[in-house]
Every structure is written in structure tokens, then in C-alpha cells.
Amino acid sequence: MDSLSTGTLSGVQKEELMDQVKQQIAIANAQELLTKMSEKCFKKCINKPGTALDNSEQKCIAMCMDRYMDAWNLVSRTYSSRIQRERNNM
Amino acid sequence: MSDLSDYSGNKGVDSELQDFLMAEKQKAQFHAQIHEFNDFCWDKCVDKPGAKLDSRTETCITNCVERFIDVSLLITNRFAQMLEKGGGMN
């Protein structure tokens, strides 16, 4: 690890920095997903906002969240296999 | 003094850190793209969220992602041709 030191960061410091970067990216990702899910599922499930979320609205939201995750994973699989295919064609 | 010589040898650039950041950036871009695809393919394909994604919805999402990539490739190529011919932007 000595040869990797830059004179300003020790090996341990660098590892900490990398962990921090990863963590921040993960948080940003989760926030993006949360924002999108709230927006999409509100649109799908709440037709006329009442004084409280009723039972069927809550059920719809729960289902919608799960389906949004399913769709996300499906898109992720489709996109990565497409990238793979495009690479093979180059 | 070994620190100093390491430092000058690397010219202050930590290649491990650089590789790490590049890889993380690529991952972040990949995720951002999935969020975007999922955003509009959800609107196009999902009607009422049910107990699971039915196969029609799944096919629609897969096609939506694939065709979107086709369209952006087509437009990119055609745009490049326009620029080559020189007159396209007038």
C-alpha cells in the first residue's frame, strides 16, 4: 500500500474516502427511488385526496411500491443485457 | 523520504483513487439511466398496479427500454450524418 500513498492521504484515509463516496452514492440512489415512487404511486393510487389515507389507498400504495421495484429491476436487467449486446457487436 | 519519492513518482495523481472514482461515476450514470427509463416506461406500460407485474406489462417495459435505445441510436447516427453533410443545421 505504501507505493499508493500520495503524500496527502494514507491508505486508511483513502479507504475511508472510498467508503464515504460509496455511501453517499447509495443514499442519493435511494432518495431518487423514494421521490419517484412517491410521485408515481400518488398519481396511481390517490384520485381524490381525502382527510386521511383510507385502507384501500394504503393497500394500493404498498402494491404500487412493490411493482415499481419490480419494474426497476426489469429495466435494469434489460438495459444491462442491451449494453452487453451492443458491446459484442462492436 | 520514501513518501516524497512516491509522491513525485505519481505526480500527485493517485491512480487507484482515480480508477475507483471513474468506476463509481459509471455506475452512477448507469443507475441514473435506469431511473429515467423506469420513469417513463412505468407511465407507458403500467395501468393499475396489481399483485404482480403481468407478462403483458413486462413485455411492454422490455420493449419500451429497447425501443428507446433504438431511437436514441437512430437519432444520434442521423444527427451525425447531418453534421457531416454540413448543411443540416441551417
N, CA and C atoms of all chains as a GROMACS GRO file, in nm:
protein
  540
    1MET      N    1   0.083  -0.122   0.000
    1MET     CA    2   0.000   0.000   0.000
    1MET      C    3   0.086   0.125   0.000
    2ASP      N    4   0.217   0.109   0.038
    2ASP     CA    5   0.300   0.227   0.052
    2ASP      C    6   0.317   0.303  -0.080
    3SER      N    7   0.329   0.227  -0.186
    3SER     CA    8   0.352   0.291  -0.316
    3SER      C    9   0.230   0.368  -0.364
    4LEU      N   10   0.116   0.340  -0.305
    4LEU     CA   11  -0.006   0.409  -0.348
    4LEU      C   12  -0.029   0.542  -0.277
    5SER      N   13   0.050   0.564  -0.171
    5SER     CA   14   0.024   0.688  -0.096
    5SER      C   15   0.060   0.810  -0.178
    6THR      N   16  -0.020   0.912  -0.166
    6THR     CA   17   0.001   1.031  -0.249
    6THR      C   18   0.074   1.139  -0.173
    7GLY      N   19   0.104   1.112  -0.047
    7GLY     CA   20   0.168   1.215   0.032
    7GLY      C   21   0.066   1.295   0.110
    8THR      N   22  -0.059   1.289   0.068
    8THR     CA   23  -0.162   1.360   0.143
    8THR      C   24  -0.260   1.264   0.208
    9LEU      N   25  -0.281   1.150   0.146
    9LEU     CA   26  -0.376   1.052   0.201
    9LEU      C   27  -0.304   0.924   0.238
   10SER      N   28  -0.326   0.877   0.358
   10SER     CA   29  -0.274   0.746   0.394
   10SER      C   30  -0.368   0.640   0.340
   11GLY      N   31  -0.320   0.516   0.340
   11GLY     CA   32  -0.404   0.408   0.290
   11GLY      C   33  -0.537   0.400   0.360
   12VAL      N   34  -0.533   0.418   0.491
   12VAL     CA   35  -0.657   0.411   0.570
   12VAL      C   36  -0.750   0.525   0.534
   13GLN      N   37  -0.690   0.645   0.522
   13GLN     CA   38  -0.773   0.761   0.487
   13GLN      C   39  -0.839   0.742   0.352
   14LYS      N   40  -0.763   0.684   0.260
   14LYS     CA   41  -0.819   0.663   0.126
   14LYS      C   42  -0.936   0.567   0.130
   15GLU      N   43  -0.918   0.460   0.207
   15GLU     CA   44  -1.025   0.363   0.220
   15GLU      C   45  -1.151   0.429   0.278
   16GLU      N   46  -1.130   0.514   0.376
   16GLU     CA   47  -1.243   0.585   0.436
   16GLU      C   48  -1.313   0.673   0.333
   17LEU      N   49  -1.231   0.740   0.253
   17LEU     CA   50  -1.285   0.828   0.149
   17LEU      C   51  -1.370   0.748   0.050
   18MET      N   52  -1.317   0.633   0.007
   18MET     CA   53  -1.390   0.549  -0.088
   18MET      C   54  -1.523   0.502  -0.029
   19ASP      N   55  -1.516   0.460   0.099
   19ASP     CA   56  -1.640   0.416   0.165
   19ASP      C   57  -1.743   0.528   0.169
   20GLN      N   58  -1.693   0.648   0.199
   20GLN     CA   59  -1.784   0.762   0.205
   20GLN      C   60  -1.849   0.790   0.071
   21VAL      N   61  -1.767   0.786  -0.034
   21VAL     CA   62  -1.821   0.809  -0.169
   21VAL      C   63  -1.930   0.707  -0.200
   22LYS      N   64  -1.898   0.580  -0.172
   22LYS     CA   65  -1.996   0.475  -0.198
   22LYS      C   66  -2.126   0.496  -0.122
   23GLN      N   67  -2.110   0.535   0.004
   23GLN     CA   68  -2.227   0.554   0.088
   23GLN      C   69  -2.314   0.669   0.037
   24GLN      N   70  -2.248   0.777   0.000
   24GLN     CA   71  -2.323   0.894  -0.048
   24GLN      C   72  -2.398   0.861  -0.176
   25ILE      N   73  -2.333   0.784  -0.264
   25ILE     CA   74  -2.399   0.745  -0.388
   25ILE      C   75  -2.521   0.658  -0.358
   26ALA      N   76  -2.502   0.565  -0.264
   26ALA     CA   77  -2.613   0.477  -0.227
   26ALA      C   78  -2.730   0.558  -0.171
   27ILE      N   79  -2.699   0.659  -0.090
   27ILE     CA   80  -2.805   0.742  -0.033
   27ILE      C   81  -2.876   0.820  -0.142
   28ALA      N   82  -2.799   0.879  -0.233
   28ALA     CA   83  -2.858   0.955  -0.342
   28ALA      C   84  -2.950   0.868  -0.426
   29ASN      N   85  -2.906   0.743  -0.449
   29ASN     CA   86  -2.986   0.647  -0.525
   29ASN      C   87  -3.118   0.617  -0.457
   30ALA      N   88  -3.110   0.592  -0.328
   30ALA     CA   89  -3.230   0.560  -0.252
   30ALA      C   90  -3.326   0.678  -0.251
   31GLN      N   91  -3.270   0.799  -0.239
   31GLN     CA   92  -3.355   0.918  -0.239
   31GLN      C   93  -3.427   0.936  -0.371
   32GLU      N   94  -3.352   0.912  -0.479
   32GLU     CA   95  -3.412   0.923  -0.612
   32GLU      C   96  -3.528   0.826  -0.627
   33LEU      N   97  -3.503   0.702  -0.582
   33LEU     CA   98  -3.606   0.599  -0.590
   33LEU      C   99  -3.728   0.636  -0.507
   34LEU      N  100  -3.704   0.686  -0.386
   34LEU     CA  101  -3.814   0.726  -0.299
   34LEU      C  102  -3.899   0.838  -0.359
   35THR      N  103  -3.830   0.938  -0.413
   35THR     CA  104  -3.902   1.051  -0.474
   35THR      C  105  -3.988   1.002  -0.589
   36LYS      N  106  -3.928   0.920  -0.676
   36LYS     CA  107  -4.001   0.870  -0.792
   36LYS      C  108  -4.120   0.785  -0.751
   37MET      N  109  -4.097   0.696  -0.654
   37MET     CA  110  -4.204   0.607  -0.610
   37MET      C  111  -4.319   0.686  -0.550
   38SER      N  112  -4.286   0.785  -0.467
   38SER     CA  113  -4.393   0.865  -0.405
   38SER      C  114  -4.476   0.934  -0.512
   39GLU      N  115  -4.406   0.993  -0.608
   39GLU     CA  116  -4.474   1.066  -0.714
   39GLU      C  117  -4.563   0.974  -0.797
   40LYS      N  118  -4.504   0.860  -0.842
   40LYS     CA  119  -4.577   0.769  -0.929
   40LYS      C  120  -4.694   0.704  -0.857
   41CYS      N  121  -4.673   0.662  -0.734
   41CYS     CA  122  -4.776   0.589  -0.663
   41CYS      C  123  -4.885   0.684  -0.612
   42PHE      N  124  -4.849   0.806  -0.583
   42PHE     CA  125  -4.953   0.903  -0.550
   42PHE      C  126  -5.046   0.921  -0.669
   43LYS      N  127  -4.986   0.936  -0.786
   43LYS     CA  128  -5.065   0.953  -0.908
   43LYS      C  129  -5.158   0.836  -0.932
   44LYS      N  130  -5.105   0.712  -0.911
   44LYS     CA  131  -5.184   0.593  -0.941
   44LYS      C  132  -5.292   0.568  -0.836
   45CYS      N  133  -5.263   0.598  -0.713
   45CYS     CA  134  -5.349   0.548  -0.605
   45CYS      C  135  -5.442   0.652  -0.542
   46ILE      N  136  -5.405   0.778  -0.548
   46ILE     CA  137  -5.486   0.879  -0.480
   46ILE      C  138  -5.561   0.962  -0.585
   47ASN      N  139  -5.687   0.930  -0.602
   47ASN     CA  140  -5.764   1.004  -0.702
   47ASN      C  141  -5.812   1.137  -0.648
   48LYS      N  142  -5.881   1.127  -0.535
   48LYS     CA  143  -5.927   1.248  -0.469
   48LYS      C  144  -5.872   1.248  -0.328
   49PRO      N  145  -5.770   1.329  -0.298
   49PRO     CA  146  -5.714   1.328  -0.163
   49PRO      C  147  -5.820   1.362  -0.057
   50GLY      N  148  -5.842   1.272   0.038
   50GLY     CA  149  -5.940   1.297   0.143
   50GLY      C  150  -5.873   1.344   0.270
   51THR      N  151  -5.943   1.334   0.382
   51THR     CA  152  -5.887   1.382   0.509
   51THR      C  153  -5.784   1.286   0.566
   52ALA      N  154  -5.785   1.162   0.520
   52ALA     CA  155  -5.683   1.066   0.563
   52ALA      C  156  -5.665   0.963   0.451
   53LEU      N  157  -5.553   0.890   0.456
   53LEU     CA  158  -5.537   0.781   0.360
   53LEU      C  159  -5.626   0.667   0.404
   54ASP      N  160  -5.720   0.627   0.321
   54ASP     CA  161  -5.804   0.515   0.363
   54ASP      C  162  -5.735   0.382   0.333
   55ASN      N  163  -5.801   0.276   0.379
   55ASN     CA  164  -5.742   0.144   0.372
   55ASN      C  165  -5.704   0.102   0.231
   56SER      N  166  -5.795   0.126   0.139
   56SER     CA  167  -5.769   0.080   0.002
   56SER      C  168  -5.657   0.162  -0.062
   57GLU      N  169  -5.647   0.288  -0.024
   57GLU     CA  170  -5.537   0.369  -0.076
   57GLU      C  171  -5.403   0.318  -0.024
   58GLN      N  172  -5.401   0.283   0.105
   58GLN     CA  173  -5.277   0.231   0.163
   58GLN      C  174  -5.235   0.100   0.098
   59LYS      N  175  -5.336   0.015   0.072
   59LYS     CA  176  -5.306  -0.113   0.006
   59LYS      C  177  -5.252  -0.088  -0.133
   60CYS      N  178  -5.315   0.005  -0.204
   60CYS     CA  179  -5.272   0.038  -0.339
   60CYS      C  180  -5.129   0.090  -0.339
   61ILE      N  181  -5.096   0.176  -0.243
   61ILE     CA  182  -4.960   0.232  -0.233
   61ILE      C  183  -4.858   0.120  -0.212
   62ALA      N  184  -4.890   0.028  -0.120
   62ALA     CA  185  -4.798  -0.082  -0.091
   62ALA      C  186  -4.773  -0.166  -0.216
   63MET      N  187  -4.882  -0.197  -0.287
   63MET     CA  188  -4.871  -0.278  -0.409
   63MET      C  189  -4.791  -0.202  -0.514
   64CYS      N  190  -4.822  -0.075  -0.527
   64CYS     CA  191  -4.756   0.009  -0.627
   64CYS      C  192  -4.605   0.016  -0.602
   65MET      N  193  -4.566   0.029  -0.476
   65MET     CA  194  -4.424   0.032  -0.442
   65MET      C  195  -4.354  -0.096  -0.488
   66ASP      N  196  -4.418  -0.209  -0.455
   66ASP     CA  197  -4.358  -0.337  -0.493
   66ASP      C  198  -4.346  -0.350  -0.644
   67ARG      N  199  -4.451  -0.308  -0.716
   67ARG     CA  200  -4.447  -0.318  -0.862
   67ARG      C  201  -4.345  -0.222  -0.921
   68TYR      N  202  -4.330  -0.104  -0.857
   68TYR     CA  203  -4.231  -0.009  -0.908
   68TYR      C  204  -4.091  -0.069  -0.896
   69MET      N  205  -4.066  -0.139  -0.784
   69MET     CA  206  -3.937  -0.206  -0.768
   69MET      C  207  -3.919  -0.316  -0.871
   70ASP      N  208  -4.026  -0.393  -0.894
   70ASP     CA  209  -4.020  -0.498  -0.998
   70ASP      C  210  -3.982  -0.436  -1.131
   71ALA      N  211  -4.051  -0.328  -1.166
   71ALA     CA  212  -4.025  -0.264  -1.294
   71ALA      C  213  -3.882  -0.213  -1.299
   72TRP      N  214  -3.835  -0.156  -1.190
   72TRP     CA  215  -3.698  -0.103  -1.184
   72TRP      C  216  -3.597  -0.214  -1.212
   73ASN      N  217  -3.618  -0.327  -1.147
   73ASN     CA  218  -3.526  -0.439  -1.167
   73ASN      C  219  -3.532  -0.494  -1.308
   74LEU      N  220  -3.653  -0.496  -1.365
   74LEU     CA  221  -3.668  -0.544  -1.502
   74LEU      C  222  -3.596  -0.449  -1.599
   75VAL      N  223  -3.614  -0.319  -1.578
   75VAL     CA  224  -3.546  -0.221  -1.663
   75VAL      C  225  -3.395  -0.237  -1.650
   76SER      N  226  -3.348  -0.256  -1.528
   76SER     CA  227  -3.206  -0.273  -1.504
   76SER      C  228  -3.151  -0.394  -1.579
   77ARG      N  229  -3.224  -0.507  -1.573
   77ARG     CA  230  -3.180  -0.628  -1.644
   77ARG      C  231  -3.180  -0.605  -1.794
   78THR      N  232  -3.288  -0.543  -1.845
   78THR     CA  233  -3.299  -0.520  -1.988
   78THR      C  234  -3.187  -0.430  -2.038
   79TYR      N  235  -3.164  -0.322  -1.963
   79TYR     CA  236  -3.062  -0.225  -2.002
   79TYR      C  237  -2.924  -0.288  -2.000
   80SER      N  238  -2.890  -0.365  -1.894
   80SER     CA  239  -2.755  -0.420  -1.893
   80SER      C  240  -2.735  -0.526  -1.999
   81SER      N  241  -2.838  -0.604  -2.031
   81SER     CA  242  -2.816  -0.703  -2.136
   81SER      C  243  -2.804  -0.635  -2.273
   82ARG      N  244  -2.874  -0.521  -2.289
   82ARG     CA  245  -2.859  -0.446  -2.413
   82ARG      C  246  -2.718  -0.390  -2.428
   83ILE      N  247  -2.665  -0.336  -2.317
   83ILE     CA  248  -2.528  -0.284  -2.320
   83ILE      C  249  -2.431  -0.396  -2.358
   84GLN      N  250  -2.454  -0.513  -2.297
   84GLN     CA  251  -2.370  -0.629  -2.327
   84GLN      C  252  -2.376  -0.663  -2.476
   85ARG      N  253  -2.497  -0.664  -2.530
   85ARG     CA  254  -2.515  -0.697  -2.673
   85ARG      C  255  -2.446  -0.594  -2.762
   86GLU      N  256  -2.462  -0.467  -2.727
   86GLU     CA  257  -2.400  -0.362  -2.808
   86GLU      C  258  -2.248  -0.375  -2.805
   87ARG      N  259  -2.195  -0.413  -2.689
   87ARG     CA  260  -2.050  -0.431  -2.678
   87ARG      C  261  -2.002  -0.544  -2.768
   88ASN      N  262  -2.079  -0.652  -2.770
   88ASN     CA  263  -2.039  -0.766  -2.852
   88ASN      C  264  -2.044  -0.734  -3.000
   89ASN      N  265  -2.128  -0.640  -3.037
   89ASN     CA  266  -2.142  -0.603  -3.179
   89ASN      C  267  -2.033  -0.508  -3.226
   90MET      N  268  -1.956  -0.455  -3.129
   90MET     CA  269  -1.857  -0.356  -3.172
   90MET      C  270  -1.730  -0.420  -3.229
   91MET      N  271   1.198   0.952   0.370
   91MET     CA  272   1.197   1.019   0.240
   91MET      C  273   1.124   0.938   0.133
   92SER      N  274   1.088   0.815   0.170
   92SER     CA  275   1.023   0.731   0.067
   92SER      C  276   0.888   0.790   0.026
   93ASP      N  277   0.825   0.859   0.121
   93ASP     CA  278   0.698   0.925   0.090
   93ASP      C  279   0.714   1.028  -0.021
   94LEU      N  280   0.818   1.103  -0.010
   94LEU     CA  281   0.841   1.210  -0.107
   94LEU      C  282   0.865   1.157  -0.248
   95SER      N  283   0.945   1.050  -0.255
   95SER     CA  284   0.976   0.998  -0.388
   95SER      C  285   0.852   0.932  -0.450
   96ASP      N  286   0.772   0.869  -0.362
   96ASP     CA  287   0.646   0.814  -0.412
   96ASP      C  288   0.558   0.923  -0.469
   97TYR      N  289   0.556   1.031  -0.396
   97TYR     CA  290   0.472   1.143  -0.437
   97TYR      C  291   0.512   1.196  -0.573
   98SER      N  292   0.640   1.218  -0.592
   98SER     CA  293   0.684   1.273  -0.720
   98SER      C  294   0.667   1.170  -0.831
   99GLY      N  295   0.682   1.040  -0.794
   99GLY     CA  296   0.665   0.935  -0.894
   99GLY      C  297   0.524   0.930  -0.946
  100ASN      N  298   0.427   0.957  -0.860
  100ASN     CA  299   0.286   0.955  -0.900
  100ASN      C  300   0.238   1.088  -0.957
  101LYS      N  301   0.324   1.185  -0.951
  101LYS     CA  302   0.289   1.321  -0.993
  101LYS      C  303   0.163   1.370  -0.921
  102GLY      N  304   0.142   1.320  -0.798
  102GLY     CA  305   0.028   1.366  -0.721
  102GLY      C  306  -0.103   1.301  -0.760
  103VAL      N  307  -0.100   1.218  -0.861
  103VAL     CA  308  -0.224   1.154  -0.903
  103VAL      C  309  -0.228   1.012  -0.849
  104ASP      N  310  -0.330   0.983  -0.773
  104ASP     CA  311  -0.344   0.850  -0.718
  104ASP      C  312  -0.426   0.766  -0.815
  105SER      N  313  -0.362   0.674  -0.883
  105SER     CA  314  -0.432   0.603  -0.991
  105SER      C  315  -0.540   0.512  -0.935
  106GLU      N  316  -0.516   0.456  -0.817
  106GLU     CA  317  -0.619   0.368  -0.761
  106GLU      C  318  -0.746   0.447  -0.732
  107LEU      N  319  -0.724   0.566  -0.675
  107LEU     CA  320  -0.838   0.651  -0.642
  107LEU      C  321  -0.910   0.696  -0.769
  108GLN      N  322  -0.830   0.726  -0.870
  108GLN     CA  323  -0.889   0.770  -0.996
  108GLN      C  324  -0.973   0.660  -1.060
  109ASP      N  325  -0.918   0.540  -1.064
  109ASP     CA  326  -0.993   0.426  -1.119
  109ASP      C  327  -1.122   0.404  -1.042
  110PHE      N  328  -1.109   0.413  -0.911
  110PHE     CA  329  -1.226   0.393  -0.826
  110PHE      C  330  -1.334   0.495  -0.859
  111LEU      N  331  -1.294   0.622  -0.869
  111LEU     CA  332  -1.392   0.728  -0.895
  111LEU      C  333  -1.456   0.713  -1.033
  112MET      N  334  -1.375   0.675  -1.131
  112MET     CA  335  -1.429   0.653  -1.265
  112MET      C  336  -1.533   0.542  -1.265
  113ALA      N  337  -1.501   0.433  -1.196
  113ALA     CA  338  -1.594   0.320  -1.190
  113ALA      C  339  -1.723   0.360  -1.120
  114GLU      N  340  -1.709   0.436  -1.011
  114GLU     CA  341  -1.829   0.479  -0.938
  114GLU      C  342  -1.914   0.574  -1.023
  115LYS      N  343  -1.845   0.658  -1.098
  115LYS     CA  344  -1.917   0.752  -1.184
  115LYS      C  345  -1.998   0.677  -1.289
  116GLN      N  346  -1.935   0.574  -1.346
  116GLN     CA  347  -2.004   0.493  -1.446
  116GLN      C  348  -2.126   0.424  -1.388
  117LYS      N  349  -2.108   0.370  -1.269
  117LYS     CA  350  -2.221   0.304  -1.202
  117LYS      C  351  -2.334   0.404  -1.177
  118ALA      N  352  -2.296   0.525  -1.132
  118ALA     CA  353  -2.397   0.627  -1.103
  118ALA      C  354  -2.473   0.666  -1.230
  119GLN      N  355  -2.400   0.676  -1.342
  119GLN     CA  356  -2.466   0.710  -1.468
  119GLN      C  357  -2.561   0.599  -1.511
  120PHE      N  358  -2.516   0.476  -1.494
  120PHE     CA  359  -2.600   0.361  -1.526
  120PHE      C  360  -2.730   0.365  -1.445
  121HIS      N  361  -2.716   0.392  -1.316
  121HIS     CA  362  -2.836   0.398  -1.231
  121HIS      C  363  -2.927   0.514  -1.268
  122ALA      N  364  -2.867   0.628  -1.298
  122ALA     CA  365  -2.948   0.744  -1.338
  122ALA      C  366  -3.030   0.712  -1.462
  123GLN      N  367  -2.966   0.638  -1.555
  123GLN     CA  368  -3.035   0.600  -1.678
  123GLN      C  369  -3.152   0.506  -1.648
  124ILE      N  370  -3.131   0.413  -1.557
  124ILE     CA  371  -3.240   0.321  -1.521
  124ILE      C  372  -3.357   0.396  -1.459
  125HIS      N  373  -3.324   0.492  -1.370
  125HIS     CA  374  -3.431   0.574  -1.311
  125HIS      C  375  -3.512   0.643  -1.421
  126GLU      N  376  -3.442   0.695  -1.520
  126GLU     CA  377  -3.510   0.767  -1.627
  126GLU      C  378  -3.598   0.674  -1.711
  127PHE      N  379  -3.541   0.560  -1.753
  127PHE     CA  380  -3.619   0.462  -1.829
  127PHE      C  381  -3.742   0.419  -1.750
  128ASN      N  382  -3.719   0.385  -1.624
  128ASN     CA  383  -3.828   0.334  -1.542
  128ASN      C  384  -3.938   0.440  -1.527
  129ASP      N  385  -3.896   0.565  -1.517
  129ASP     CA  386  -3.991   0.675  -1.504
  129ASP      C  387  -4.091   0.676  -1.619
  130PHE      N  388  -4.042   0.680  -1.742
  130PHE     CA  389  -4.143   0.693  -1.847
  130PHE      C  390  -4.200   0.561  -1.896
  131CYS      N  391  -4.124   0.450  -1.881
  131CYS     CA  392  -4.182   0.321  -1.921
  131CYS      C  393  -4.292   0.280  -1.823
  132TRP      N  394  -4.277   0.320  -1.699
  132TRP     CA  395  -4.384   0.297  -1.600
  132TRP      C  396  -4.511   0.367  -1.645
  133ASP      N  397  -4.498   0.494  -1.683
  133ASP     CA  398  -4.616   0.569  -1.728
  133ASP      C  399  -4.678   0.507  -1.852
  134LYS      N  400  -4.593   0.456  -1.940
  134LYS     CA  401  -4.644   0.399  -2.064
  134LYS      C  402  -4.708   0.263  -2.045
  135CYS      N  403  -4.652   0.183  -1.955
  135CYS     CA  404  -4.688   0.041  -1.952
  135CYS      C  405  -4.775  -0.003  -1.834
  136VAL      N  406  -4.764   0.063  -1.720
  136VAL     CA  407  -4.834   0.013  -1.603
  136VAL      C  408  -4.967   0.086  -1.586
  137ASP      N  409  -5.073   0.006  -1.584
  137ASP     CA  410  -5.205   0.065  -1.569
  137ASP      C  411  -5.238   0.076  -1.422
  138LYS      N  412  -5.304  -0.027  -1.365
  138LYS     CA  413  -5.327  -0.030  -1.221
  138LYS      C  414  -5.232  -0.132  -1.162
  139PRO      N  415  -5.152  -0.092  -1.062
  139PRO     CA  416  -5.058  -0.188  -1.004
  139PRO      C  417  -5.132  -0.305  -0.940
  140GLY      N  418  -5.100  -0.426  -0.983
  140GLY     CA  419  -5.167  -0.544  -0.931
  140GLY      C  420  -5.078  -0.623  -0.837
  141ALA      N  421  -5.115  -0.749  -0.813
  141ALA     CA  422  -5.040  -0.832  -0.720
  141ALA      C  423  -4.902  -0.868  -0.774
  142LYS      N  424  -4.888  -0.868  -0.906
  142LYS     CA  425  -4.754  -0.881  -0.964
  142LYS      C  426  -4.753  -0.817  -1.102
  143LEU      N  427  -4.634  -0.799  -1.158
  143LEU     CA  428  -4.629  -0.745  -1.294
  143LEU      C  429  -4.675  -0.856  -1.388
  144ASP      N  430  -4.783  -0.835  -1.462
  144ASP     CA  431  -4.824  -0.942  -1.553
  144ASP      C  432  -4.733  -0.942  -1.676
  145SER      N  433  -4.745  -1.051  -1.753
  145SER     CA  434  -4.647  -1.070  -1.859
  145SER      C  435  -4.662  -0.964  -1.969
  146ARG      N  436  -4.784  -0.914  -1.985
  146ARG     CA  437  -4.803  -0.810  -2.086
  146ARG      C  438  -4.728  -0.683  -2.047
  147THR      N  439  -4.738  -0.649  -1.919
  147THR     CA  440  -4.667  -0.531  -1.870
  147THR      C  441  -4.516  -0.550  -1.880
  148GLU      N  442  -4.471  -0.671  -1.846
  148GLU     CA  443  -4.328  -0.699  -1.854
  148GLU      C  444  -4.276  -0.683  -1.995
  149THR      N  445  -4.351  -0.741  -2.091
  149THR     CA  446  -4.311  -0.728  -2.231
  149THR      C  447  -4.308  -0.582  -2.273
  150CYS      N  448  -4.410  -0.508  -2.230
  150CYS     CA  449  -4.418  -0.366  -2.265
  150CYS      C  450  -4.297  -0.291  -2.211
  151ILE      N  451  -4.258  -0.318  -2.086
  151ILE     CA  452  -4.144  -0.248  -2.027
  151ILE      C  453  -4.014  -0.283  -2.101
  152THR      N  454  -3.996  -0.414  -2.127
  152THR     CA  455  -3.876  -0.455  -2.200
  152THR      C  456  -3.869  -0.386  -2.336
  153ASN      N  457  -3.981  -0.390  -2.410
  153ASN     CA  458  -3.984  -0.325  -2.541
  153ASN      C  459  -3.961  -0.176  -2.531
  154CYS      N  460  -4.019  -0.116  -2.429
  154CYS     CA  461  -4.005   0.028  -2.409
  154CYS      C  462  -3.858   0.068  -2.394
  155VAL      N  463  -3.785  -0.007  -2.312
  155VAL     CA  464  -3.642   0.022  -2.293
  155VAL      C  465  -3.565   0.001  -2.423
  156GLU      N  466  -3.589  -0.115  -2.487
  156GLU     CA  467  -3.515  -0.148  -2.610
  156GLU      C  468  -3.542  -0.045  -2.720
  157ARG      N  469  -3.669  -0.010  -2.739
  157ARG     CA  470  -3.703   0.084  -2.847
  157ARG      C  471  -3.652   0.223  -2.817
  158PHE      N  472  -3.650   0.259  -2.688
  158PHE     CA  473  -3.596   0.392  -2.657
  158PHE      C  474  -3.449   0.400  -2.695
  159ILE      N  475  -3.375   0.293  -2.665
  159ILE     CA  476  -3.233   0.290  -2.701
  159ILE      C  477  -3.218   0.293  -2.853
  160ASP      N  478  -3.303   0.216  -2.925
  160ASP     CA  479  -3.302   0.220  -3.072
  160ASP      C  480  -3.320   0.362  -3.122
  161VAL      N  481  -3.419   0.430  -3.065
  161VAL     CA  482  -3.449   0.566  -3.110
  161VAL      C  483  -3.329   0.658  -3.084
  162SER      N  484  -3.270   0.647  -2.964
  162SER     CA  485  -3.158   0.740  -2.940
  162SER      C  486  -3.039   0.708  -3.029
  163LEU      N  487  -3.018   0.578  -3.060
  163LEU     CA  488  -2.909   0.544  -3.151
  163LEU      C  489  -2.937   0.599  -3.291
  164LEU      N  490  -3.062   0.579  -3.336
  164LEU     CA  491  -3.101   0.625  -3.470
  164LEU      C  492  -3.083   0.775  -3.483
  165ILE      N  493  -3.132   0.845  -3.382
  165ILE     CA  494  -3.123   0.992  -3.386
  165ILE      C  495  -2.978   1.038  -3.380
  166THR      N  496  -2.899   0.972  -3.294
  166THR     CA  497  -2.757   1.010  -3.286
  166THR      C  498  -2.688   0.991  -3.420
  167ASN      N  499  -2.713   0.875  -3.484
  167ASN     CA  500  -2.649   0.849  -3.614
  167ASN      C  501  -2.694   0.948  -3.720
  168ARG      N  502  -2.825   0.972  -3.723
  168ARG     CA  503  -2.878   1.061  -3.825
  168ARG      C  504  -2.827   1.203  -3.803
  169PHE      N  505  -2.819   1.240  -3.678
  169PHE     CA  506  -2.769   1.373  -3.645
  169PHE      C  507  -2.623   1.388  -3.688
  170ALA      N  508  -2.544   1.280  -3.665
  170ALA     CA  509  -2.404   1.283  -3.706
  170ALA      C  510  -2.392   1.299  -3.857
  171GLN      N  511  -2.480   1.228  -3.930
  171GLN     CA  512  -2.481   1.241  -4.077
  171GLN      C  513  -2.514   1.383  -4.119
  172MET      N  514  -2.612   1.440  -4.052
  172MET     CA  515  -2.649   1.578  -4.083
  172MET      C  516  -2.531   1.672  -4.064
  173LEU      N  517  -2.459   1.652  -3.957
  173LEU     CA  518  -2.344   1.738  -3.929
  173LEU      C  519  -2.235   1.718  -4.034
  174GLU      N  520  -2.217   1.591  -4.076
  174GLU     CA  521  -2.115   1.562  -4.177
  174GLU      C  522  -2.145   1.632  -4.308
  175LYS      N  523  -2.272   1.628  -4.346
  175LYS     CA  524  -2.311   1.694  -4.470
  175LYS      C  525  -2.300   1.846  -4.457
  176GLY      N  526  -2.299   1.889  -4.336
  176GLY     CA  527  -2.270   2.030  -4.313
  176GLY      C  528  -2.387   2.123  -4.315
  177GLY      N  529  -2.489   2.089  -4.389
  177GLY     CA  530  -2.595   2.190  -4.404
  177GLY      C  531  -2.713   2.174  -4.312
  178GLY      N  532  -2.714   2.064  -4.238
  178GLY     CA  533  -2.835   2.027  -4.166
  178GLY      C  534  -2.888   2.128  -4.067
  179MET      N  535  -2.800   2.211  -4.014
  179MET     CA  536  -2.844   2.298  -3.907
  179MET      C  537  -2.896   2.433  -3.955
  180ASN      N  538  -2.888   2.458  -4.085
  180ASN     CA  539  -2.926   2.593  -4.131
  180ASN      C  540  -3.078   2.610  -4.140
   0.00000   0.00000   0.00000
